[in-house]
Amino acid sequence: MEALAARLSQLDAHAEGAIRVVAFYDTLMRRRVDLPALARSSAGLAECVAGVRLHGTGRVVRASPDGADAPAPPPPASASTAAPITLDEEEIGTVWLERPGPPHPLDEVLLDRLAIAVAAVVERYGPARTTMADPALVELAVSSDCDEAGRARALRLLGFAADLPVRVAAVRSELPLDRVAGLLCPGRPVKAAPLSGVGVVLATTIATATATARTTATASATATAVPPDRPVVRLPAGVRAGIGASDDPARSWREARTALRFTSARQPVVRHADLGALALLAEIPEDAARANCDVAAIARMARNPEDLETLDAFCATGSLRRAADRLHLHHSSVARRLEQITKSLGIELTQPAGLMRAGLALTAWRLLDD
């Protein structure tokens, strides 16, 4: 390496410096240093503050050129140069320099090698914090045909501890699978993979999720394995999630997919545990549901989105005024709509039994539509 550097230096002083930077990080990687040591060494080499941030855990390491640990806020906007950290073709974090003046000619090389070194450290002290995983292992983890020994081995290979309970969440979203999984499982190991057109995500904790906006259904779905504790996060618009209740991954996956079918624009996140007896609607044969007179009436009424939205709001609230507030309409306008819907369905919505019939029919129709 030194001989090569000497020969290159005769042609290009920049090339000599680049080779020395490469050799510097090769030495650090052979010594198996940790992230703080990498940040301190990089800051000393660059003679400015250097930082590392990992997206999956939110961990930030920031060091001064004198070797001291610096306060570790998120990467500052004033960073002179930054580079992504990639592992298994996924961006897992960022490295950066905070040089007060213009970037040094070797800063790009330095950050490139620092990013490679950080990825090696993350992988070494894993489980790796990447989200995307081997689809075969994920399939084993949630398959009802897999024996317990095979399931335990698959989870272990994916990086999950054997003593943690596992639950599953199914998600529809047009966003990248790794991004959605990271939001559902903030700061925790999380794995995801596409599987027969469905995305499956395994994690150690799932958040209590709410959506930021009303959404429409999209084409991909995810499954997330989780224990009971869960922080609250807000999911982006365009995301719907069904969350399983069982500690058994295979059963939880089935529950999660069922809960996902009950999601709507009004309720984009549904927990199977909250469905109770409503989950039985998912077991009704499709032909029997379509033949039901109430469900057929809902299907005809659904051609008018305003009526469908009004019925949905009224079934959800059970109150004319609360439905009007939800729809941002005057209660008299909602009353007129409900009068027309009552005639169309042949169901008296002002009576508890009629409201229950309409709500069940609306839910059954949504399951067919899904």
C-alpha positions, 0 to 999 in steps of 0.5 A: 500500500505504501509503495503504491502510494509512493508511486502514485504521489509522483503522478498525483498528490491527491491520489497519494492522500486518497490512498493514505485515507484508505489505509487509515480506515483499513487499519481501523477496521482491522482493529474492530473499533466501535462507532465512537472510536471511528468518529474520534479518529475521523475527526482527528484525521479531518481536523474538524467535527465528524458525526455518525447517525443511524436511522434505525436506532436514531443513535448519533455519535459526534466527535471533536478533532481533539478526540473529545465527544461532542454533543450529539444533535441530529446532523446539522444543516451546516455540515460541510460534507455528508455521505450515506451509510449503506448496508445490503443496498439500503441506506441505514444512516449518514456520516458527515463533517462540520468543516468551518471552511470549504470542503477539503479535496479529500473529504469525499474520500474520507466520508466514503471510507467512514461510511463503509467502516460504520456499515461494517461495525453495524453488521458486526455488532448486529443484528444488522439494522437494515430492514429488508431481509431474506424472504425465505426466512420471513416466510418461515417466521409467519407460515402456519406450515412451519414447525416451532423449531424451524420458526425459532431458527428463522427468527434467530437468523433474522436477529430476534431474541428467542425470549420475546413474544412476537406479533404481526402487523399487516400494512398497505402503502405505496411508500417503500416497505423499509420506510413504513416498517421503520415508522411502525417499529421506531428504534427497534430491530426490524426486518421486511421482505416482499412475499408473493406480492405481500410485504412482511415485516418482523420487529421487536416492538410495534407502535400505536399508529395513527395516520396523518391523513385519509387514504385510499387502499394501495397494492402492497401489504406488510406484516410486523412481529411485535411484543406488547409495549408500543410507543405512538407514531404518526403514519404518513398519508397512504398507509393502512395497518392491521395489527394482530393480537396473538403471540404466535407469529402464524396466527398473528399474521392471519389476524393482522391480515383480517384486521387490515381488511377492516381498515378504511379512510376513516379508520386507517389503523385497526387492531384485531383485538379491538374487532371482537365479534366483528372479526367473524364477518371476515369468515362469511363466504363471499357469495353469502355476503353478496346475496344479503339484501342489506349488503346488496343495498350498500353496494348500490348506494356506494355509487354515490360517494357522498351517501357512502361517506355520510352513512359511514360517519353516522354509523361511526358516531351514532349522532346526527350532529357529531356526523355533521361535525365530522363531515364539516356540514350543517346538521340539516344537510346531513339529516336530508342525506340520511333521510334519502339513505334510509329510503334507499336502504330500507333501514330505519337508521334512527333506531338502534337495530337499524343503525346496527344493521347498516353498520354491519352491512357497510362493514361486510360490503367493505370486506367484499370491496377489499 
